Amino acid sequence: MTTIDNNQIYEVAIVGAGPAGATCAYYLAEKGIDVLLIDKEIFPRRKICGDAITVRAQHHLERMGVLQEVLEEKKGHWAAKGGIVGPSGIHYFGDSTNVDAEHLVIAIKRQIMDEKIVRAAEEAGIKLIENYFVKDVQFSSEKKYWTLRAKDESKQPLKAKVLIVADGAASRIARSLELVAGPPQATCSSVYIKAGTHEFQQDGVCYYPPKLVPGYCALFKEADGDLVYCCYIIPGGEAKKSDLRELHHEFLENYSFIRDALGPNAEIEKMKAAPIRFGGIPKSYGDHLLIIGDAAGQIDPLTGEGIQYALDAAEIAAETIALGKEKNNYSEQILKNYQKNWMKSFGKDFKWSSRMVKVFANNPIFVDAFASVCKRKGDKFMREWGKIMTGSKRKLSFFLPRLAFPLLFEVLKLIFRKE
C-alpha cells in the first residue's frame, strides 16, 4: 500500500487512473517527475467500453510493457476475421490472418488493461491512491499549488503544483472549473456475452442498422471467448440518447444479423451504459492545469473511439509538464502548448470526422457502398478503410482517388439499382 505524506506538495496530481491518467503518470515518472495518481475506485475495476484497442494505442501499451504482458498471458485477442454490415444489409467479412502486417485491432478487456497500465505506472515510480473520491479542488494563486479534498472528510487533503484532470466524460472537476460546458453529446451501451453460449464466428464486426446511423453496433471476441457487444448512439441521425436502452435490446433481439450471429442460447449480462464527450473541448489547459482523455472530449465523433487519442494526449501532456518543470513555469502561457500539440496530432482530424458524421447521417448509402466495394476489391480495400476509421490514417485519406473514386462509383450504382 502506498504511503502518502499529506503535508507534501507533489509536482503533479492526476485525478482519474483510467488509460489517460495512468499513461500520463507513467510518462511523467519516466521523466523523473513526482506524480500522485488518484482514483475513486479500487483496481481491478470494470469499465464500460468496446474493448477494441487500435494500433495507435497498441504502440503506447507496447512502450509501457503492457501489450507484451497481455499477449504472454493470452489475455488479448487479435481481430483478424471480421467486417461490416451496411444499413441495407450489404455486408463483407474478410480475413487478415495471413496478412504480413500488424492487426488494426486487439480486443482486451478494460478491467485487465486498465489495471496493467496502473501497475506499469507504479513500477515507473508513481504513487497511487485508490478509493479517494475528489470532491473539490482549489488553486492558490499566491502559493502556486492545488488542494484536493475528498468526499470522505476523514481523508486528508492532497496538494500538488499541477493538476491533471482525467476523470471521464462527465468530468465533475472540469465542469466545476468551467472549462467543460454541457453534458456529453453521445452515449453507448456495453455487455459481455458468455463464452460457449454464442455462435459468433468472426473476431469483430461493425453493424449499421438504419435506425442507428451514423451510430453503429459492434461485436468483438475476447481472449477468453466472451463477446463484447456495444451500441453507440451518435447525434445526427434518427436515434437519440434517450433511445439507448430500447435500441440496445432491439438490435440484440430483432436485428437479424446480430441475432443470427449470436444464436438462440446466448447468455447476455445486464446492459451497462456510459456517456461520450467527443470532438475535443476548445480549452483544455489553465494555470497549473491540464485536462486529458474523455474529460477533454478527445474522442472521435465518427466512431466513438477514444483510447488511442487519450494515450496520445497523455504523452503530450507529460511532455508539456516536463517543459514547464524545466522552465519552472506552469503558467497558462506554457501549458497552452498542450492544446496546440494535441490539436496538431489528432484534434483537427475530429473536424473531418464531424463532417463525415453528417454525410453518413444524410446519406447512409455511403456505408452500403463501402461494404459493396469491399465485396469486389477484398481485404486490401477493407484494411485501408479500417486504418482511417481507427485513426492510423487521417480522415482526409477518404478523399484519396484510390478510395474515393471506387466509393463514389459504387454509390451511383446503388442509386441506379434503387431507381
Secondary structure, 3 states (H helix, E strand, C coil): CCCCCCCCEEEEEEECCCHHHHHHHHHHHHCCCCEEEECCCCCCCCCCCCCEEEHHHHHHHHHHCHHHHHHHCCCEEECCEEEEECCCCCEEEEECCCCCCCCCEEEECHHHHHHHHHHHHHHHCCEEECCCCEEEEEEECCCCEEEEEECCCCCCCEEEEEEEECCCCCCHHHHHCCCCCCCCCEEEEEEEECCCCCCCCCCEEEECCCCCCCCEEEEEECCCCCEEEEEEECCCCCCCHHHHHHHHHHHHHHCHHHHHHHCCCCCECCCEEEEECCCCCCCCEECCEEECHHHHCCCCCCCCCCHHHHHHHHHHHHHHHHHHHHHCCCCHHHHHHHHHHHHHHHHHHHHHHHHHHHHHHHCCHHHHHHHHHHHHHCHHHHHHHHHHHCCCCCHHHHHCHHHHHHHHHHHHHHHHHHC
